[in-house]
Amino acid sequence: MKLPRAEVCQRVPARLGEGPCWHAARGSLWWVDIAGQQLFEWTLAAGAVRTHALPQMPGAVVVTDDGRLLAAMRDGIHLLAPDNAAAEPYATVPGHDPKQSRFNDGKVDPQGRFWAGTLALDGRKSASRLYRITRDRHVEPMLSGVTISNGLAWAPDGRTVYYVDSPTLRVQAFDFDGEKGMLHNGRTAITLGDDDGWPDGCCMDAEGCLWLAHWGAAKLTRWDPVRARRLLSISFPVGNVTSCAFGGPKLDRLFVTTARPDDGRPAEPEAGYLFEVAPGTTGAPIAPFML
């Protein structure tokens, strides 16, 4: 079996590329540059990448059921128009201070709720939260004591959610009550080794395997999260691999975002570019946010 390779897909020089998201109705992939305050759309049929400047740092974007985007921004949750990225405030977050923290990664659960977490701008430990946002614009903290809220992925049956708080060097699993949108029975699903860097963004394939980006370790891995078995490791020519998402009409293409070095390491020519991996499987469909 030929192992998948990481190939440059789009040479868009993001400072901190993150949050890839497939928009089926538009046939396009969206992702953000958090540090550069930019939003990108690559329409696969047209081949061109459109860049939108944003007024503040975006942490993540997801698709809504009416074709717009919902964004976790530095100060809260906003709706974005897909043609020009015009922002409209959607929900305020009680207790969130944008001078102290910003939103980071986020995903939609199988019932159409948005989950997004924060990180402290000064790097304080255990000062952040994971929030749940519902269609009635209600925002509720679901996990506290988080340091860097990152990847989220639901198992194909919707009964388990996997979650990353990066500095813990592990992936947690929670039983998920889809009807009530509640987390139960938190436990460690995957523990990383000394050469694995920090776990970052993740996504789920249709076989129930978790794809995990590794910040600082130049790789993407595939796991059986139920048995904590590493199935595959794919090397990248850049150190900071940040997140991944399945896309394309058949969800059979795996897109991977990256970031430039931020710790004094030598420059990497391809850091910040969008990469693609031929995964040999398809992605688990992700529901839109239900407005």
C-alpha positions in Angstrom: 0.0 0.0 0.0 1.3 3.4 -1.0 1.3 5.8 2.0 -0.4 9.1 1.5 1.8 12.2 1.0 1.3 15.8 1.9 1.2 17.9 -1.3 0.9 21.7 -1.5 -2.6 22.5 -2.7 -2.8 26.3 -2.6 0.2 28.7 -2.1 -1.7 31.2 0.1 0.8 32.5 2.7 -1.2 32.5 5.9 0.6 33.5 9.1 -1.6 31.1 11.1 -3.8 29.1 8.8 -6.6 27.3 10.6 -10.2 26.1 10.5 -10.7 24.5 7.1 -14.4 24.0 6.4 -16.2 22.5 3.3 -19.1 24.4 1.9 -21.0 21.9 -0.3 -23.6 24.3 -1.8 -20.8 26.5 -3.1 -18.3 23.7 -3.9 -15.7 25.6 -2.0 -13.3 25.3 0.9 -13.1 28.0 3.5 -10.2 28.6 6.0 -8.8 31.5 8.1 -5.6 33.2 8.9 -6.0 34.0 12.5 -3.0 36.2 13.0 -3.4 37.9 9.6 -7.1 38.5 10.1 -8.1 37.0 6.8 -10.7 34.6 5.4 -10.0 32.5 2.3 -12.4 30.8 -0.1 -11.2 28.4 -2.7 -13.8 27.3 -5.2 -12.6 24.0 -6.6 -14.3 24.4 -10.0 -12.9 27.8 -10.6 -9.5 27.2 -9.1 -9.0 30.7 -7.7 -8.7 31.7 -4.1 -10.5 34.7 -2.8 -9.2 36.6 0.2 -11.3 38.7 2.5 -9.9 41.0 5.2 -11.6 40.8 8.5 -11.8 43.5 11.2 -10.6 41.1 14.0 -9.0 37.7 14.5 -11.2 34.8 13.3 -10.9 31.5 15.2 -13.1 29.3 13.1 -15.9 29.5 10.5 -18.7 27.0 9.8 -21.5 26.8 7.3 -25.1 27.7 8.2 -28.2 26.1 6.8 -29.0 29.1 4.7 -25.5 29.1 3.0 -23.9 31.8 5.1 -21.0 31.4 7.5 -21.0 31.6 11.3 -17.6 32.8 12.7 -16.1 32.6 16.1 -14.2 36.0 16.2 -12.1 37.6 18.8 -15.0 39.3 20.5 -17.8 36.8 20.0 -20.0 35.1 17.4 -20.8 36.7 14.0 -22.6 35.8 10.8 -20.6 36.4 7.6 -21.9 37.0 4.1 -20.1 34.5 1.8 -19.7 36.9 -1.1 -18.0 39.8 0.8 -17.4 38.6 4.4 -19.6 41.4 5.8 -20.0 40.7 9.5 -23.2 40.8 11.5 -23.1 40.2 15.3 -25.0 37.0 16.1 -24.4 36.2 19.8 -22.6 37.8 22.7 -20.7 35.6 25.1 -21.3 36.3 28.8 -18.1 36.9 30.7 -15.9 36.9 27.6 -13.4 39.7 27.5 -11.7 40.2 24.1 -8.9 42.1 25.7 -8.0 39.0 27.7 -8.9 36.1 25.3 -10.0 35.2 21.8 -12.0 32.5 20.2 -10.1 29.6 18.6 -11.3 26.4 17.0 -15.0 25.4 16.6 -17.2 22.8 14.9 -20.9 22.1 14.5 -22.4 19.1 16.2 -24.8 16.6 14.4 -27.9 18.5 15.6 -26.7 21.8 14.2 -25.3 23.6 17.3 -22.0 25.4 17.2 -19.2 24.6 19.7 -16.3 27.0 20.0 -13.6 27.5 22.6 -11.2 30.2 23.7 -7.6 30.8 24.7 -6.0 33.4 26.9 -3.9 36.0 25.0 -1.3 36.0 27.7 -1.0 32.2 27.7 -2.6 31.7 31.2 -3.4 28.2 32.0 -6.9 26.9 32.8 -8.4 30.4 32.0 -10.5 29.4 29.0 -13.7 27.7 28.1 -15.6 25.6 25.5 -18.9 27.1 24.6 -22.1 25.8 23.0 -24.1 28.2 20.7 -27.6 27.4 19.8 -30.1 28.8 17.2 -31.8 30.9 19.8 -28.4 32.8 20.2 -27.9 31.3 23.6 -24.3 30.8 24.6 -23.4 28.5 27.4 -20.0 27.4 28.8 -19.8 23.6 28.6 -16.2 23.1 29.8 -14.1 25.4 32.0 -10.5 25.2 33.1 -9.3 24.9 29.5 -6.0 26.4 28.4 -6.1 26.3 24.6 -9.4 25.0 23.3 -8.8 23.3 20.0 -10.0 20.4 17.8 -13.5 18.9 18.0 -14.9 15.9 16.1 -18.0 13.8 16.5 -18.0 10.1 15.8 -20.1 9.1 12.8 -22.9 7.8 15.1 -23.0 11.1 17.0 -22.6 9.4 20.4 -19.0 10.4 21.2 -17.2 13.7 20.7 -13.4 14.0 20.7 -11.9 17.2 22.1 -8.4 18.7 22.3 -7.0 21.1 24.9 -3.6 21.4 23.3 -1.2 21.7 26.3 -2.6 18.6 27.9 -1.0 16.5 25.1 -4.0 14.3 24.8 -7.3 13.9 23.1 -10.3 13.6 25.4 -13.5 11.7 24.6 -17.0 12.5 26.0 -20.2 10.7 25.7 -22.5 13.0 23.8 -26.3 13.5 24.5 -27.4 14.8 21.1 -30.9 15.6 22.2 -29.8 17.9 25.1 -26.4 18.9 23.7 -24.6 17.7 26.8 -21.2 16.1 27.5 -20.8 13.2 29.9 -18.1 10.8 31.1 -15.0 12.7 30.1 -11.9 10.5 29.7 -8.6 10.3 27.9 -8.8 8.7 24.4 -5.3 9.4 23.1 -2.1 10.3 24.9 0.7 11.7 22.7 4.4 11.1 23.0 7.4 13.4 23.5 8.0 13.7 19.7 4.4 14.4 18.8 4.3 18.2 19.5 0.9 19.6 20.6 -2.4 18.2 19.3 -4.2 20.8 17.3 -7.2 20.6 15.0 -8.9 17.3 14.0 -11.6 15.7 11.9 -13.4 12.4 11.6 -13.6 10.1 8.7 -16.6 7.9 7.8 -14.9 4.8 9.3 -14.8 6.4 12.7 -11.1 7.2 12.6 -9.7 10.5 13.9 -7.3 12.6 11.8 -5.1 14.8 14.1 -2.9 17.8 13.2 0.4 18.1 15.2 1.6 21.6 16.0 5.4 21.7 16.2 5.9 18.1 15.0 5.5 18.4 11.2 2.9 15.7 10.8 -0.7 14.6 10.5 -1.8 11.3 12.1 -4.8 8.9 11.8 -6.1 7.1 14.9 -8.5 4.5 16.0 -9.6 6.6 18.9 -11.6 3.8 20.6 -8.5 1.6 20.9 -6.0 4.5 21.1 -4.1 3.0 18.1 -2.1 5.1 15.7 -2.8 3.9 12.2 -0.9 6.3 10.0 1.6 9.2 10.3 2.1 11.6 7.4 5.1 13.9 7.3 4.9 17.5 6.3 7.7 19.9 5.1 6.5 22.5 7.8 6.6 22.2 11.5 3.2 23.7 12.5 0.4 21.5 11.1 -2.8 23.1 12.4 -6.0 21.5 11.2 -7.7 19.3 8.6 -11.1 18.8 6.9 -12.6 16.6 4.3 -13.9 18.2 1.2 -14.8 17.8 -2.4 -18.2 16.6 -3.7 -17.5 13.1 -2.5 -15.7 14.2 0.7 -12.8 12.2 -0.5 -10.1 14.9 -0.3 -8.4 15.9 2.9 -7.3 19.5 3.2 -4.7 20.6 5.8 -3.8 24.0 7.1 -0.4 25.1 8.4 1.3 28.0 10.1 4.6 29.8 10.0 7.2 29.2 12.8 6.5 31.4 15.8 9.4 30.4 18.1 12.5 31.7 16.3 13.0 28.6 14.1 14.3 29.1 10.6 11.8 30.2 8.0 10.0 27.4 6.1 9.2 28.3 2.5 5.9 26.4 2.5 4.7 27.2 6.0 1.2 28.7 6.0 0.2 27.1 2.7 -2.8 24.8 2.3 -1.9 21.2 1.8 -3.8 18.2 0.5 -3.5 14.5 1.4 -5.1 11.6 -0.5 -6.7 9.9 2.5 -8.0 6.7 0.9 -11.3 7.1 2.7 -14.1 9.7 2.9 -15.1 12.1 5.6 -17.9 11.9 8.0 -20.5 14.5 6.9 -20.7 17.6 9.1 -24.1 19.3 9.7 -24.6 23.0 9.0 -25.3 25.4 11.9 -29.1 25.6 12.2 -30.3 29.2 12.3 
